[in-house]
Amino acid sequence: MIDLRQIIKKCKAYDKKAQKELYDIYSPVLYGICLRYGKSEAEAEDILQDAFIKILTKINDFDDRGSFEGWMKKIVVNTAITAYHKNKKHNELYDITEIKESDTESYSFGEEAFTKEELMNVINSLPEGYRVIFNLYAIEGYKHKEIAEMLNISHNTSKSQYLRAKEKIRAKLEAISKIKIQNVTK
């Protein structure tokens, strides 16, 4: 049984073995978050390394009142956002001041089942701006106002990027669904 409090206490005392143990325990989960934000596996690994350095240097700021994993996830997301800002000149962000009513329709996939791998591939295939905003809003639970502040964009840009991401995801999932149906009927 892993005693997380003991590992954290040792990490606060700069115990290298405890730091490695913490990394070994949490890096797979946190790497999954990094993959959602990075453009490649290499970039996701860089984000993870930068985030873990921040986690270990700020571990004395963790006060045991909240979830340690939640605290680490926030650092990882913020590190990913920082990496995003560094690469912003390559991003596809469009400043849309109006959102058409048809853009706000919700889409349902019914009982269609997609594997986790299919969903991750579809999300990761989005243009970077769409992917970052989709992850922040749909997966991490940030509000559009918070996203706008984090990314230095307008509230409407955040909303429109999210809606466009949903449209692209829907279209790609529909294409996957058609392929699955064709394969079943053959």
Order of alpha helices (4+ residues) and beta strands (2+ residues): alpha-alpha-alpha-alpha-alpha-alpha-alpha-alpha
